[in-house]
Amino acid sequence: MNTLCEGLRRTGADAVGFNWFQSYLDYPGSAVFQTDAYEMMGLLDYVRRKECLFHFHNGNSLMVNNEDLPLLDAAGYPMVMHHWGSDVRSASLSRKLNPYPLPAGYLTDQEIHERLKRLSASISHAIVQDAELYPHVKDYYRHVHILPLAVDVRRYRPNYPRADMQRLRIVHAPTRPAFKGTSYVEAAIADLKRKHPVEYVRIQNMSHQEAIRLYAEADLIIDQLLCGTYGMLAVEAMAMGKPVVAYIREDVRRSLPPSLPIIQAAPETILAVLKQIASQPEQLRHIGKASRDYVRQRHDVSAVIPQLLAIYKQL
């Protein structure tokens, strides 16, 4: 959210974000105010006196149970809802689309259905990051837009894998280990260590700044093996010139540019993939450079903001 707001400000827009979901990740940002649900409710009267466009995130709005949305809709304010994953990813549809079972999210399928019906009654436009999430919202909103994840590549100094590495340094950062497939990752690495010199770092329960410092020291970053797409960890890692391993579902892969540099792996293939990488580590530097190029073209804020403005024009 901060990246999008800062990017919008560069175009001359008066963009500001409000975040009431606090976490240990402690994301930095100059364009987002840290607040709470009570203060957000108090903002409603103020913003209704302005000419605002509302870009909501994660199924949330200014009031609990989205009670503000019918009021804003009746007043003619343009609105878009940006969904990010577990807020809309139902278990029933995931079982149909994904060969690997995902752990239960924080909402039941019925809660997701009722929430999406409530949101789409007032909001016609939704944003998702890619084709993996698209099926979960397409039957609710009149318009669903795909907007790639955004990073400011200038803030990520490239640190490509070492050409003369003696020990392969692998980093994995699961915020939700069961969702990321961490058990498969760590079983494969334990096996890999029997024949290859490997250093494994698991990043968990630390701030975003601390995590970025450890990403910079990695030769290889493993994102997720179950969901079928890649997330912000992968984008940030590639921006730093790091090769990334992830499972990309076939239908999702077809919707992405052919230049996608992510090394494909699934629970049943992760060990073989890591063995091949460990046997030919010299390839990692080339993949790292291709990864940064890919992020610059698809995910840099300078490439994403024009797409976001085009969406805004349709509201």
C-alpha positions as CSV (number, residue, x, y, z in Angstrom):
1,M,0.0,0.0,0.0
2,N,2.8,2.4,0.8
3,T,4.6,1.6,-2.5
4,L,1.4,2.4,-4.4
5,C,0.7,5.6,-2.5
6,E,4.3,6.8,-3.0
7,G,4.1,5.9,-6.7
8,L,0.8,7.8,-7.1
9,R,2.3,10.9,-5.4
10,R,5.1,11.0,-8.0
11,T,2.4,11.5,-10.6
12,G,1.0,14.5,-8.7
13,A,-1.8,12.6,-7.0
14,D,-2.7,13.4,-3.4
15,A,-2.5,9.8,-2.2
16,V,-2.5,8.6,1.5
17,G,-2.8,5.2,3.1
18,F,-4.3,4.2,6.4
19,N,-3.3,0.9,8.1
20,W,-4.9,-0.5,11.2
21,F,-3.5,-4.0,10.8
22,Q,-0.3,-4.0,12.9
23,S,2.2,-6.9,12.7
24,Y,5.8,-7.7,13.7
25,L,6.8,-7.2,10.0
26,D,6.8,-3.4,10.8
27,Y,6.9,-2.2,7.1
28,P,8.4,1.2,6.7
29,G,6.7,3.9,4.7
30,S,6.1,7.6,4.5
31,A,2.7,7.5,2.7
32,V,0.8,5.3,5.2
33,F,-0.5,6.4,8.6
34,Q,-0.7,3.7,11.3
35,T,-4.1,3.9,12.9
36,D,-6.9,1.7,14.3
37,A,-10.5,0.8,13.4
38,Y,-11.9,3.4,15.9
39,E,-9.9,6.2,14.4
40,M,-10.8,5.0,10.8
41,M,-14.5,5.3,11.6
42,G,-13.9,8.9,12.7
43,L,-12.3,9.7,9.3
44,L,-15.6,9.0,7.5
45,D,-17.2,12.4,7.9
46,Y,-13.9,14.1,6.9
47,V,-13.3,12.2,3.7
48,R,-16.9,12.5,2.7
49,R,-16.4,16.2,2.4
50,K,-13.5,15.7,-0.1
51,E,-13.4,14.6,-3.7
52,C,-11.9,11.2,-2.9
53,L,-11.4,7.9,-4.7
54,F,-11.3,5.0,-2.3
55,H,-8.9,2.2,-2.8
56,F,-9.7,-0.4,-0.1
57,H,-7.6,-3.5,0.7
58,N,-8.1,-7.0,2.0
59,G,-11.9,-6.7,2.2
60,N,-11.7,-3.9,4.7
61,S,-13.1,-0.3,4.6
62,L,-13.5,2.6,7.0
63,M,-16.1,0.9,9.3
64,V,-16.6,-2.6,10.8
65,N,-18.7,-4.9,8.6
66,N,-18.2,-2.4,5.7
67,E,-21.1,-0.3,7.0
68,D,-19.7,2.7,5.2
69,L,-19.8,1.2,1.7
70,P,-23.5,1.7,1.0
71,L,-23.2,5.3,2.2
72,L,-20.2,6.0,-0.1
73,D,-21.8,4.2,-3.0
74,A,-25.0,6.2,-2.6
75,A,-23.0,9.4,-2.6
76,G,-21.3,8.4,-5.8
77,Y,-17.8,8.0,-4.6
78,P,-15.6,5.8,-6.9
79,M,-14.3,2.7,-5.1
80,V,-12.2,-0.3,-5.8
81,M,-11.4,-3.3,-3.5
82,H,-8.0,-4.8,-3.6
83,H,-7.9,-8.5,-2.6
84,W,-4.7,-10.1,-1.5
85,G,-5.2,-13.8,-0.9
86,S,-6.6,-15.4,2.2
87,D,-9.3,-12.8,2.4
88,V,-11.0,-14.4,-0.7
89,R,-9.3,-17.8,-1.3
90,S,-12.0,-20.3,-0.5
91,A,-11.1,-23.9,0.4
92,S,-13.7,-25.4,-1.9
93,L,-12.5,-23.6,-5.0
94,S,-8.8,-24.1,-4.1
95,R,-9.4,-27.9,-4.0
96,K,-10.7,-27.8,-7.6
97,L,-7.9,-25.6,-9.0
98,N,-4.9,-26.7,-7.0
99,P,-3.4,-30.2,-6.8
100,Y,-2.0,-29.4,-3.3
101,P,-4.2,-28.9,-0.2
102,L,-3.9,-25.5,1.5
103,P,-4.4,-25.0,5.2
104,A,-7.6,-23.3,6.3
105,G,-7.6,-19.5,6.2
106,Y,-8.9,-17.1,8.9
107,L,-12.3,-17.1,7.2
108,T,-14.6,-20.0,6.4
109,D,-15.9,-20.4,2.8
110,Q,-19.4,-19.2,3.9
111,E,-17.9,-16.1,5.6
112,I,-15.9,-15.4,2.4
113,H,-19.0,-15.8,0.2
114,E,-21.1,-13.5,2.4
115,R,-18.4,-10.9,2.6
116,L,-17.8,-10.8,-1.1
117,K,-21.6,-10.5,-1.7
118,R,-21.7,-7.6,0.7
119,L,-18.6,-5.9,-0.8
120,S,-19.7,-6.3,-4.4
121,A,-23.2,-4.9,-3.7
122,S,-21.5,-1.5,-3.3
123,I,-18.3,-1.9,-5.2
124,S,-18.2,-2.9,-8.9
125,H,-14.4,-3.1,-9.4
126,A,-11.9,-5.4,-7.8
127,I,-8.1,-5.8,-8.1
128,V,-6.1,-9.0,-7.7
129,Q,-2.4,-9.6,-8.3
130,D,-2.6,-12.5,-10.8
131,A,-4.5,-15.3,-12.3
132,E,-4.2,-17.5,-9.2
133,L,-6.6,-15.3,-7.3
134,Y,-8.8,-14.2,-10.2
135,P,-11.2,-17.2,-10.1
136,H,-12.0,-16.6,-6.4
137,V,-13.5,-13.1,-7.1
138,K,-14.7,-13.2,-10.8
139,D,-18.2,-14.3,-10.0
140,Y,-18.9,-11.4,-7.6
141,Y,-17.6,-8.2,-9.1
142,R,-18.7,-6.7,-12.4
143,H,-15.0,-5.9,-13.2
144,V,-11.9,-7.6,-12.0
145,H,-8.5,-6.2,-12.8
146,I,-5.1,-7.9,-12.5
147,L,-2.4,-5.5,-11.2
148,P,1.1,-7.0,-10.5
149,L,2.6,-6.6,-7.1
150,A,4.6,-3.4,-6.9
151,V,8.1,-2.6,-5.5
152,D,10.4,0.3,-5.9
153,V,13.3,-1.4,-7.5
154,R,15.6,1.6,-6.8
155,R,15.4,0.7,-3.1
156,Y,16.8,-2.8,-3.6
157,R,20.5,-2.9,-4.4
158,P,21.4,-5.9,-6.5
159,N,23.5,-8.5,-4.7
160,Y,23.8,-11.4,-7.2
161,P,24.8,-14.9,-6.0
162,R,28.5,-15.3,-5.5
163,A,30.4,-16.7,-8.5
164,D,32.9,-18.5,-6.3
165,M,30.5,-19.8,-3.6
166,Q,31.8,-22.7,-1.5
167,R,28.6,-23.2,0.3
168,L,25.1,-22.7,-1.0
169,R,23.2,-20.3,1.2
170,I,19.4,-20.9,1.1
171,V,16.8,-18.7,2.7
172,H,13.2,-19.5,3.3
173,A,10.8,-17.0,5.0
174,P,7.4,-18.5,5.9
175,T,5.0,-16.2,7.6
176,R,2.6,-19.3,7.6
177,P,4.7,-22.5,7.3
178,A,1.8,-24.7,6.5
179,F,0.7,-22.4,3.6
180,K,4.3,-22.1,2.3
181,G,5.0,-25.8,2.3
182,T,7.9,-25.4,4.8
183,S,7.9,-29.0,5.8
184,Y,8.7,-30.1,2.3
185,V,11.3,-27.4,2.0
186,E,13.1,-28.4,5.2
187,A,12.9,-32.1,4.5
188,A,14.5,-31.6,1.1
189,I,17.3,-29.4,2.6
190,A,18.0,-31.9,5.3
191,D,18.5,-34.6,2.6
192,L,20.5,-32.2,0.4
193,K,23.0,-31.5,3.2
194,R,24.1,-35.1,3.2
195,K,26.0,-34.6,0.0
196,H,26.3,-30.9,-0.6
197,P,27.7,-28.0,1.5
198,V,24.5,-26.0,2.3
199,E,23.7,-23.3,4.8
200,Y,20.0,-22.9,5.5
201,V,18.4,-19.8,7.1
202,R,14.7,-19.8,8.1
203,I,13.4,-16.3,8.6
204,Q,10.4,-15.9,10.9
205,N,9.1,-13.5,13.5
206,M,11.4,-10.6,12.5
207,S,10.9,-7.2,11.0
208,H,10.9,-6.6,7.3
209,Q,14.2,-4.6,7.6
210,E,15.9,-7.5,9.3
211,A,14.5,-10.0,6.8
212,I,15.8,-7.9,3.8
213,R,19.3,-7.9,5.3
214,L,19.3,-11.7,5.4
215,Y,17.8,-11.9,1.9
216,A,20.8,-10.0,0.7
217,E,23.2,-12.7,2.0
218,A,21.3,-15.5,0.2
219,D,22.4,-17.4,-2.9
220,L,18.9,-18.9,-3.3
221,I,15.5,-18.0,-1.9
222,I,12.6,-20.5,-1.7
223,D,9.2,-18.8,-1.7
224,Q,6.2,-21.2,-1.6
225,L,5.4,-24.7,-2.9
226,L,1.7,-25.1,-2.5
227,C,-0.3,-22.0,-3.5
228,G,0.5,-22.0,-7.2
229,T,1.9,-18.5,-7.5
230,Y,4.6,-16.2,-6.1
231,G,4.3,-13.5,-3.5
232,M,5.9,-10.4,-2.3
233,L,8.9,-12.3,-0.9
234,A,9.7,-13.5,-4.3
235,V,9.3,-10.1,-5.9
236,E,11.6,-8.4,-3.3
237,A,14.2,-11.2,-3.6
238,M,14.2,-11.0,-7.4
239,A,14.6,-7.2,-7.2
240,M,17.8,-7.9,-5.2
241,G,19.0,-10.2,-8.0
242,K,18.3,-13.4,-6.1
243,P,17.1,-16.6,-7.9
244,V,13.8,-17.8,-6.5
245,V,12.2,-21.3,-6.2
246,A,8.4,-21.6,-6.2
247,Y,5.6,-23.7,-7.5
248,I,3.7,-21.8,-10.2
249,R,0.5,-23.5,-11.3
250,E,0.3,-24.2,-15.0
251,D,-2.7,-21.9,-15.8
252,V,-1.0,-19.1,-13.8
253,R,2.3,-19.6,-15.6
254,R,0.5,-19.3,-19.0
255,S,-0.8,-15.9,-17.9
256,L,2.7,-14.5,-17.0
257,P,5.4,-13.3,-19.3
258,P,7.6,-16.0,-20.9
259,S,10.6,-14.3,-19.3
260,L,9.4,-15.5,-15.8
261,P,12.8,-16.6,-14.2
262,I,11.4,-18.4,-11.2
263,I,12.8,-21.9,-10.8
264,Q,9.8,-24.3,-10.8
265,A,9.5,-26.8,-8.0
266,A,6.6,-28.7,-6.3
267,P,6.5,-30.8,-3.1
268,E,7.5,-34.0,-5.0
269,T,10.2,-32.3,-7.0
270,I,11.9,-29.8,-4.6
271,L,14.7,-32.2,-3.6
272,A,15.6,-33.0,-7.3
273,V,15.5,-29.3,-8.1
274,L,17.8,-28.4,-5.2
275,K,20.2,-31.2,-6.1
276,Q,20.5,-29.8,-9.6
277,I,21.1,-26.3,-8.3
278,A,23.7,-27.5,-5.8
279,S,25.5,-29.4,-8.6
280,Q,25.5,-26.4,-11.0
281,P,25.6,-23.3,-8.7
282,E,27.3,-21.2,-11.4
283,Q,23.9,-20.8,-13.1
284,L,22.5,-18.9,-10.2
285,R,24.2,-15.7,-11.0
286,H,22.7,-15.6,-14.5
287,I,19.2,-16.4,-13.1
288,G,19.7,-13.7,-10.5
289,K,20.4,-11.0,-13.2
290,A,17.4,-12.2,-15.2
291,S,15.2,-12.0,-12.0
292,R,16.1,-8.4,-11.4
293,D,15.3,-7.6,-15.1
294,Y,12.0,-9.3,-14.8
295,V,11.0,-7.4,-11.7
296,R,12.1,-4.1,-13.3
297,Q,9.8,-4.7,-16.3
298,R,6.8,-6.2,-14.5
299,H,6.8,-5.2,-10.9
300,D,8.6,-1.9,-10.6
301,V,6.3,0.9,-9.3
302,S,7.0,2.9,-12.5
303,A,5.5,0.1,-14.5
304,V,2.6,-0.6,-12.1
305,I,1.3,2.9,-11.4
306,P,0.2,3.6,-15.0
307,Q,-1.8,0.4,-14.9
308,L,-3.4,1.5,-11.6
309,L,-4.3,4.9,-13.0
310,A,-5.9,3.2,-16.0
311,I,-8.1,1.3,-13.5
312,Y,-9.0,4.4,-11.6
313,K,-10.1,6.0,-14.9
314,Q,-12.7,3.2,-15.3
315,L,-14.3,3.8,-11.9
